[in-house]
Amino acid sequence: MIESLMQYLADIGPQVAVAFVQTLQMVILSVIFSHILGIPLGIILVTTSPGHILENKFVNLVLGAVINAARSLPFIILLVAIIPFTRAIVGSSIGTMGATVPLTVGAIPFVARMVETSLKEIEWGIIEAALSMGATPWQIITKVLLPEAMASLILGATITTITLIGYSAMAGFVGGGGLGDLAMRFGYYRREDGILLITIIILIVMVQLIQMLGESLSGKVNKK
């Protein structure tokens, strides 16, 4: 029985490895791009809020409404709805890169709200002290807000990454590649329970490792 199991694992190993790498590519790229775009949006949400350093009610309301609208879309609907946009960006709506675009778009408003929540945790007295010393808004953002919220931002990035792992598996249902696609083609259509089980185990291990890494990094930069 052990020999049969080893042979089975050897047979499916290459396919699982390819799917695992595809999932990593999708998640890593979408985490990077969503934070490049989402962090500035979160900063704008906070700094333009009433009483903050760049108070602007109009910008705050419009941006908040756009982000809320984007967050209200279930990912599977977003995935289909932006297919023309995905094709315009990467030339295809399927495969690893075809899935990275909707993953990024879906995560941007999520990241923005995460950043907003983290920055709002900073005590106003710290910002007020920086203002009293003549700090500019840019200096307050880069030398006060972001450093003070770093531990919380890392935890937010951890949650975002884990969420994107789940989304990437969902993208597999529409040809996005990765572990979700493997589970769908072999585990569901061909009733190969072994591949389905291995896919689930890999996803659980990935989530556990990322959670542990995120908590560890957050603990190291936490000044409190």
N, C-alpha and C positions, 0 to 999 in steps of 0.2 A: 504493500500500500504506500509505503514511504517513497519507493522508487517511482510509482505512478504519480504521486504528488510532485516530486522533484521534476519529473519529465513534463508535467503539466505547467509548472512554474517556468521551466526553461522555454517551453513553447510560447507562452504568452508574454514572457519577460520583455522582449523587444517592443511589442506593441504598447505595453504598459509604460515602459521607459519613454517612448516617444510622446505618449499622451501626457505623462507627468511633466516633461520638458515644455510641452505646449501650454499646459496650465500655468507653469511658472512664468513663461514669457508673457502670457496674457495678464496675469495678476501683477507682475513687477512693472510692466509698462503702464498699465492703467493706474496703479498706485502713484507712480512718478508723475504722469501727466495730470491726474486729477488733483494732486497736491500743488503742482505748479500753478494751476488755474484756480483751485479752490481756496488756497490760503489767502491770496490777495482779496478774494471776495469776502471771506470771513472777516478779515481785518477792516474792510470798508464797512461791513455791516455793523461792527462794533464802534468804530471811530465816528461814524455818522449818526449814531443813535443819540437821542436827546441828552444834552448835558455833557457829551463827550468832546474830545479834542477837535474833531472836525464835524461837529453837528450839522447835519443837512437832512431835514425831514423828507424832502422829495426823493433824494437818492436812496435813503434808507427804506422808504416805503416801496418804491419801484423795485429795487433790488430784492427786498424781502419777498415781494409778491412773485417775482420771476422764480426765485429759488423754491418757494413753496409750491408753485405750479409744477416745476420740474420734479420735485420730490414726490408729488402726488401720483405720478405715473408708475404703475407696476413695471418692473424691469422687462418682463417678457413683451409687454406692449411697446415700451420704448425701443426695444431691440428691433422690432418689426417696423415701427413708425419712422425710424431714422435711416432705413436702408439706403435711400437715395443719397443722403449725406455721407453715409459710410463709404459708399461706392465712389463718391466724389473725392473723399480724402485718401483712401488706400487702394481704390480700384476694384474692390471686391467686397461683398457682404458676408462671405463665408471664410472659413479658415481662421488661423490665429490672429492675424492683423484685422480681419473683418470683425472679429469679436472684441478686439481691444478698443475700437472706437466707441461702441455703445457702452462698454464697461466704464470707459473714462467719462463719457457724458453722464451716465447714471450716477457716478460717484462724486462728480464735482459739487452738486448742491449738498450732498451728504457731508463732504469734507468742509464746505463753507460753514454749515451749521455746527459742526464739531469744533472748528476753530473759534467761531463766535462764542460758543459755550465756554471754551477754555479761557479765552481772553476776558470774559465777564467775571471769571472767578478771582481776578486780580483786584486787590483792595484799592479803592480810589485814592486812599492816602498816599500810596506809592507813586501814582501818576501825578497827584497834586504836588508832591515834593519835587518831581522832575520839572513840572511846569514852573514852580517857584524859582528854580535855578536857571530858568531861561531856555530849557530844552525845546527844540522844534518838534513838530508832529512826527517827522521822519525819525528823529532821535528817540522819541518816546516809543515809537513802534519797534524800532530795531534794537534798542538798548534797554527797554523796560518791559514792554508787553510780551514780545516773543521769548526773551530769556526767562521771564518770570513764569510764563505758561508752558515752558518746554516739556516738563514732566506730563502735564495733562495733554499736550499736543501729541506726544509719543503714544500715550494710551489711545487717543483718538485715531491715530494712524494705524494702530494695532487693530482696533475695531473695524476700521475701513478695509484693511487688508483681508481680515477674516470674512467680512461681508462680500468682498469681491471674489473670494474663493468660491463662495456659494453661487454668486452670479455667474462665474465662469463655467461652473458645472451646468447651470441653466442654459448658457449659450450653446452648449454642446447639443442641445435638442434641435437647434436650427443650423447645424453644420459648423459650429464655432470651433470644433476640434477640442483636444484636451481630454481630461478624465471623464467629463460629462458626456462627451461624444462617444467615448469608448464604452461607458456604461450603457448608453442608449442602444448602440449598434449590437453589442455582444450580450450585455446583460438583459436587455429588454426584448429586442427583436429575435435574438437567437436563443434566448433562455439559457445563457451560460452563467449560472449563478456564481461560479468561481470568480469570474472577472468582476462581476457586480460586487461581490464581497471584498475583493482586493481593492477595488476603487474606493469603496466606503472606508476601508481601513486607512488607505493612504490619505484621504481627505481629513479624517479624524486626527491622524498623526500631524499633518501639516498645521491644522488649526491649533493643536496643543503646543507645538513648537513655537509658532508665531506668538501665541498668547504668553508663553513663558519668556520669550525674548523681549517682547514689548514691556512686560512688567519689570524685567530685569533692567532694561535701559532706562525706564521711567524712574525706577528706584535710585539709580545712580546719579541722575541729574536733578532729583527732587531736593530743593534747598530747605524744605520745611521740616 
